Amino acid sequence: MERQRYSLFTLARHALTGHRGWKPAWRDAAPKERYDVIVIGGGGHGLATAYYLARNFGITNVAVIEKGWIGGGNAGRNTTIVRSNYLLPGNIPFYEHSLKLWEGLEQDLNYNAMVSQRGILNLCHSDEQRDAFERRGNAMRLQGVDADLLDPAEVRRMAPFLDFDNARFPIFGGLLQKRAGTARHDGVVWGFARGASDRGVDIIQNCEVTGFVRDAGGRVTGVETSRGKILTGKVGMAVAGNTSRVASFADLRLPIESHVLQAFVSEGLKPVIPGVITFGAGHFYISQSDKGGLVFGGDLDGYNSYAQRGNLPIVEDVCEEAMAIMPMVGRARVLRSWGGIMDMTLDGSPIIDRTPVPGLYLNGGWCYGGFKATPASGWCFAHLLARDEPHPVAASYRLDRFASGQLIDEKGAGAQANLQ
């Protein structure tokens, strides 16, 4: 399919013909008998991996296999936040690399992913938490990442609608990363799908993986799918909350649990929230979409599940935290909610590594960081698949760190939050 470049001129030209000449953004391919690389999972991470395999390494005989449709999984079930305000050395370089890729992503993909760098403000509510944020900010600056520690007056100027007189959760200040912000979740997926397809990658939808093909030595040489057997030299898994389930097809047990994470959108309102704001005395985060809806979420539902729906106690918890810092949201009506399946590791940090099964590679365990990591995840997983060695900024995301004790315990908010 001839590549279709988007521009103001193209838009004007198609407007003259009633927009009847637009071509599909990507090819809906049928599976071939064999590929050099198969990527399981047609979400942001899988499509970004395929795109960078083609773009960075010239590997185009690649198939992305998706059991449903592009954008129908976790890619369309998140709160769209992009940031790199991490603390630990194993995380800061990776997420900063991702944020830099976000900053040039729309030009690279020639696709409007609606990246909006409006900033993220993490509120602190005690002297101890302010000290912790000061430490985090200093760690970020030492790695060349922007960070500003705000006092209460500066926070008030930025967000005067917050509840500064709350006796239980007084606002002591906040940590601001100005380069952070939001992006259009499904737009990102569509952009990577289009970019990968333009470079020769086959995107195969409605094709569920049901098993692995292995040779006499146990090496993975292909996948069994609902559309037949497909052979390959390497298989990369990027299946988010279904990581443990798909890995079990290769008799591989991983330090990952699947949990539901709910998110919510309110009715459209006039612009009020300048960027992303998080509540430091709990787990709550909120931003405002370009359509005016308040997009917010909180903590995991407290049970293992593969269902894309949550329970009412978490809804109550999220709403209580919202009211604790900005009571004005109590008058907004919630239009919809959804649940994404989070693949939670024990230390709250991801895995990009070869597995003990030859020919099988793992990209998973993204916990709360999956969407913001999309570009760097694809970049680093493509590097691993192409060169059989980790990318330097993802070198800490080893699978064996759980056996060696070299955890990247950013918050202790993995599958079991008791790793302090």
Buried (B, 14 or more C-beta within 10 A) or exposed (E): EEEBEBEEEEEEEEEEEEEEEEEEBBBEBEBEEBBBBBBBBBBBBBBBBBBBBBBEBEBBBBBBBBBEEBBBBBBBBBBBBBBBBBBBEBBBBBBBBBBBBBBEBBEBBBBEBBBBBBBBBBBBBEEEBBEBBBEBBEBBEEBEBBBBBBEBEBBBEBBEBBBBEBEEBBBBBBBBBBBBBBBBBBBBBBBBBBBBBBBBBBBBBEBBBEBBBBEEEBBBBBBBBEEEBBEBBBBBBBBBBBBBEBBEBBEBEBBBBBBBBBBBBBEBBEEBBEBBBBBBBBBBBBBBBEEEBBBBBBBBBEEEBEEBEBBEEBBEBBBEBBBBBBEEBEEBEBEEBBBBBBBBBBBBBBBBBBBEBBBBBBBBBBBBBBBBBBBBBBBBBBBBBBEEEBBEBBBBBBBEBBEEEEBBBBBBBBBEBEBE
